[in-house]
Amino acid sequence: MKKIMILLAVVGMFSFQGCTGPEGLPGQDGIIGEVIEITGVSFTTSNNFSIVKTFAPIYDSDMILVYRLSGINSSGADIWSLIPETYYFDDGRRNFNYDFEFTKSSVNIFIGGNNLATVGNEFRLNQIFRIVIVPADFINAVDKNNYNAVMSTLKISESQIQKIDF
């Protein structure tokens, strides 16, 4: 009986000791986001007023926001407009709009309207877009129309933006 108790005590000692091993890779705290800037985007009849940008697959829960550089304010800061974005004629009819669709590995940015060939070059040629990849949980936590608030929440600085010429 003493031998069985000693055996159980030894087995118990080994069973209750914690496993040890090398420490794993450090995790990342907070929201993980990414921004891709594409420059030199032109919407023409030859590309059917549409461009597609592919990227590494995102998680099923991730969302995409797309912003267009719509101007520069009086202090020299960029003005980013969330798309979809619609422009109207003076009489209230829709002239054209910017819009986008996305999958897990690409985004299609396009303009729509009745006569796209008549849309001014300043709206069709040499456009700059920022594709922002964000976790779905984050989407409702910030004003998506405020580009600076989105970037601040994602903790992404200008130097971290991946810039690509289209």
RADACOR-V655402 format. One record per pair of residues at least 12 apart in sequence whose ideal C-beta (glycine too) atoms are under 6 Angstrom apart, sorted by sequence separation. I is the first residue (numbers start at 1). J is the second residue. D is the distance in whole Angstrom. If there is no record, write none. Layout:
{{I/J/D} {I/J/D}}
This chain:
{{67/80/4} {68/81/5} {84/97/6} {85/98/5} {98/111/6} {38/53/6} {67/82/6} {68/83/6} {83/98/4} {84/99/4} {96/111/5} {97/112/5} {66/83/5} {83/100/6} {96/113/3} {95/113/6} {109/129/6} {96/119/5} {107/131/6} {68/98/6} {66/100/5} {64/102/4} {64/107/6} {58/104/6} {57/104/5} {57/105/5} {54/105/6} {54/106/4} {52/106/6} {53/107/5} {52/108/5} {51/109/5} {69/128/4} {50/110/4} {49/110/6} {68/129/5} {49/111/5} {82/144/6} {66/129/6} {67/130/5} {82/145/5} {66/131/6} {49/116/5} {65/132/4} {80/147/4} {43/111/5} {62/133/6} {63/134/5} {62/135/6} {63/136/5} {58/133/6} {61/136/4} {63/139/5} {65/144/6} {67/147/5} {43/124/5} {42/125/5} {40/126/6} {41/127/4} {39/128/5} {38/129/5} {37/130/5} {35/130/6} {36/131/5} {35/132/5} {34/133/4} {33/133/6} {33/134/5} {31/135/6} {31/138/5} {33/154/4} {35/156/6} {31/154/6} {33/156/6} {37/161/5} {40/165/5} {41/166/5} {35/161/5} {36/162/5} {37/163/5} {38/164/5} {39/165/5} {40/166/5} {38/166/5}}
